[in-house]
């Protein structure tokens, strides 16, 4: 059933972080109605995991009847989420003032890169730009080399989709007490900065060199917190920070404990890393798994996207499952009582238009009229 069962969310179709937030809400049991601007599926739809568990309605928001249909949906909804540039939904006639005048309890979640205000608010951008401005991108990568791009995980997903979902749920919780909704301004540059809280704190106290990368405890400089290539060309990860875990690493790699005794001396890190790299290349990834996996070394093999779902730990926890022929992550986090159901597959674009509008109070004749007028879009 999921902890958000009974919550209705309208999602204005887009890409990346806003759909991710909608997926997270749907995974937790919310009814998420995704409003598309076209009834034609794009080539990306088939592999779009974020569409799972959502109903699909296609409306022409350039028509008055299409706008009114959307507003009718928001009249009974708990939240609306959108990922347009600031001012776009206002120009369409579906901005927060219009929606919340009709439904004061509505939570209006807005997902942008730069935020709803500020000098860059109207500028285009992508994940790489938002994490660059937050300081996150500068901190990632080897010493003396250019910053490494961490996929689009920090801006779009962690600092974007998760931040929007958290903001919407927080506002929904507050609305239970106040009886009033509000606008949630979720910006990826803000979220990326938030994810860097530890590095900013350590920089302030001298524990982190905020001006350099590849020279700090957690950025690949330390020999005990890095990845190493194995004899078969694969990799393993090591995170033996605490003294007892470091001692376990030394014991299981059979290196000279005296040579490796100066664990926290950065001047020794390069030579100790070189020696560990030599040691790890003497065995295959599987051999190192037999030696270290499940121990207190803080060890895991570096798995690709085909290997990870097959790992025994992930299989035991059902971390992945297959839906629509695609291996994908299971809903998370997990709950002791309100356990979310396994998501259902994605609905065809616009497939739920008639049903959803009927639930919003439209008669069969009115729905046929919307179709004739091109306000309700249906696939050919």
N, C-alpha and C positions, 0 to 999 in steps of 0.2 A: 504493500500500500504506500509506503514512503512517508516521511515526515511532512511533506508539502501537499499531501492529498487534500483536495478541496480548494486549492489555490489556482486561479486562472491567470495566465500571463499571455499578453499579445506580443509577439515578436515581429518587428518589421524586418523583412529579409535583408540580409547583407552577408558579408564575409568575415571570417576570423573570430574576433573576441566576442562580439554580440551573440552570434550563433552558439559559441561555446557556452556562454552564460545561460542561454536558453536550454541547451542540452543538459547542463548541470541541474537546472530547475526541473526539467522534465524527468531526469533520472531519479530525482527525489520525490516524484509523484505528482508534481504540478501538471495541470492541463496547459500545455503550451500551444498556442495557435499561431502559426507562422504565416504572415501575410506577404505573399509574393506580388511582384509588379508585373509578372508575365506568367502565362499558363504553360510556357514552353520550358522544358527542363534544359539546363545548360549541361555541357559535357562533364562538368565537375560534380553534378548531382549524385551520380552513382556511388562515388567513393566518399561522399560527404557524411561522415559519421555523425556530425552535429545535427543532422536531420532526424535522427532516430527518436521515436516516441512523440513526435510532434504532429499535430493536425496541420493541414495545408489549405489555405484559401488564397485565391488570386484575385486581386481587386485593381481596377484602374483608378489610381489615386489622382489622376488628372481630370476626372469627371466628378461633378458634384454628388452624384448618386453613389459613386465609389467611396468618396470621402465620408458621406453620411453612413454608409455601411460599416466602415471602420469605426466611426464614432459610436455606432450602436453596439459594436462588439466591446469597446472600452467602457461603455456604460455599466456593464456588469462585471468587468474584469477587476482583478486586484492589482495588476501591474502591467505596464507597457515598457518594452525595451527597444531601443533604436540605436543605430551606429552611424548616423549621418553627420556631416559637418554642422556646426552650430548654425541655426536659423533655417535649415532645410525643411524640417517638419512644420515650422511656423508658416513658411511660404506655401506649403501644401494644405494648410488649414487644419492640421492635426497636431499642433504644438501643445506643450503642457498646459498653457493657460486655457485653451479651448477644451481639452480633454478633462482637466480637473474642475472646470466650471460645471461640467455635466456630471462628473463623478468625483466629488471632493476626496474620497478615500483612495483614489488611484495613486499608486507609486509610479513615477515616470522616470525610468532609468535611461540615462544618456551615456553612450560610450564613444569617446573620441580619443585621438592621440594626444592633442595638446591641451584639451579642456575646453570648457564653454567660454572662457575669456582669456585675456592675455595677448601679447603682441603676435603670437604665432597661431592663435585660435583658428584662423581661416586658411592657414597654409596646408598644403598637402603634405603627407608624410607616411612613413611605414615604420614597422617595429624597429628597424636598425637606427632610424633617426631619433625615436623617442628614448631608446636606451642610451644613445650617444649623449643626449642632453642631460640624462639623469646621473651620469658618471659610471653607469654599469658597464658600458661597452669598453671604456678605457681600461677598466680593471681586469679584463679577460684576455688572456693570450700569453705566449712565452716572452720572456725578457728580451728586449732588443728587437722584437718583431712587431708587426702591425697588430691591432686588436683582432681577436678571433670572434667570428660571428656565431653566437650560441643559438642557431636556428632562429625561430621567432617565438621562443619560449618565454622570454623575460618580459617583453612589451606586450605582444598580442595575447598571450595565454595567462601567465602568472600575474603580470601587472595590468592585464586588461580584462579578459573573460572572468577570471576568478574574482577580481576586484569588483566588477559589476554585479556578479551573482551575490557576493557578500553584501554589497551596498543595498541591493534590492531586498534581500532577506532581512537585513537590519531595519530598513524602512518599513517593511511589512510588519515586523515585530512591534515597532513603535506605534504603528497605526492601530494595532489592537488596543493600545492604551489610550491614545489620543482621539481615535476616530477620524483622523485626517491623514491623507497621503502627503507626499512631497516629491521634489525633484532630486534625483541622484546624479551627480556630476562625476562620472568615473573617467579618469584620464590615464592613458597608458604611461605618460611621463611621470605622473604622480605614483602610479603603481610600481614602476621600475625603481623609483627612488625609495619606495617603501621596502622593496625586496633587498635593498642595499643597506638596511639599518645596521647590520653588524659591522660592515666595513667602515661606515661613517663613524660609528662609535669607537672602533679600534683606531681609526685615523686620529681622532681627537685625543686619544690617550697614548699615542705613540706606538701602539701595537701593530699598526699597519702603515705601510708606505703608500699613501694615497696618490702620490705623483708618479709611481712606477708600477709596472705589472711584471708578473713572473718573478717576484723577489719576496713574496709573502708566504705566510703559513699555508693558506688554502688555495693559492693560485698556481700550483705546480712547481714552485721553487723548492719546497722541502722534499727530501728523498723518501720520506715516510708518508707522503700524501700526493700520490701521482699514479700514472698508469705506466705499465711496463710491457714491452713486447716479449712474447714467448717463442719457443723454438719453432712452432708451426705458423708463425706470422700473425698470431692472434694477440690479444692483450688481456691483462688483468688489472684490477684496480686495488690500490692499497690506501688505507686511511688510518694508520696506526699512530694516532696522535698521543693518547694518554700513555704514561710510562709502562703500565702493565701490558698494554696492547703492543707497544713498541718492543718490549722484551720478548713477547710471543713471536713477533715478526723475525727478530734476530735468531731465535731458537729454530724456527721452522725453515728459515733460509740457510741455516748453518754458517752464517758469516761470523767473523771474529767480533765478539761483543766488545772487546777493548777498543778496537778500531772504530766501532760504531757508537761508542759511549757518549760522545758529545752531540746528543740528539738535537738540542735546541741552539746549536752554534751555526748560524747561517753561513759563516765562512767555510764550514766543512761540507755543506750540503752538496755542492757540485761533485766533489770527488766521491762522496758516499752514494750519490745517485748513479754515478758511472759504474761503481762496483755492483750495486743492486741490479742495474740494467744487465750487466754481464751474467749475474747469477740467474735472473729470470729467463734469460735466453737459453739456458741449459736444459730446460724442460718444456713440454707442451702445456697449453692451457689446461687440458684435462688432468695432466699430472699435477699441476699446481692446485687444481680444485681438490684432488684427492688428499693433498697435503694440508691445505689451508681452509677449505670451505667448511663452514660451521664452527670454526674456532674463533678465538678472540683477537685474531690478527686484524680484523676489520678488512675483510677481503671479499671480492666478488669478481667473477669473470666479466669481461666487457662483451656483452651480447648484442648482436644485430637485431633488426626488427623481425626477422624470421626465427631467430633462436630464442629470444626472450619469452614468448608465449609457451615454449616447450620446456622451460626450466621447471624442475620438480617443485620448487617453492611456489612459483607462480601458478602452477597447475593445482597444487594442494589448496591454495586460497582462491582458486577460480578468478584470478586477476584479469584474465582475458577470456573472451568467448567469441563465438562466430555468429554473425547476424548479416543477412543479405549477402552471404558469401564473403564477408570481410571479417578478418580477425580484428577485434577491437577491445578496448578496456571495459571492464565492468564498472557499474556505478560505484562511486566512492565519495565520502567515507562510508563506513558500515555502522549499522545501528542494532542495538540489542533487542528492540521491540518493534519499531516501525520500519521493518526491512523493505527497502525498495524492490519492486518486481523487476525481473529482467526486461530491459527495454524492448519494445516492438520495433519492427523495421520501419524504414522511412515510407511515408505515404507519397503517392504520385503528386506532382505539383498541381495544386488546385483541387485535389480529389475530395476535400471535405467542405467545399464552399457552400453547397446547398444545405447540408446538415447543420453546419455552424450558424448560418444565417437564419435557418428555421428556429434554432434554439434561441437566437437573439430576437425573435418575434416576427420575422418576415413570413408572410403567407406564401403559399406556393405560387400564386399569381404574381406577387411582387418579385419573387425570385426569378421567375421567367422573364419579367420585365427588365430586371437588372441584366440578365443574360442578353436579351435582345438589344439593349442600349449599350452593351460593351462595358458595363460597370463591373459585373461579375465575369471574370474571364475563365474560360474552360479550354481544356486541351482539344486540339483538332482530332 
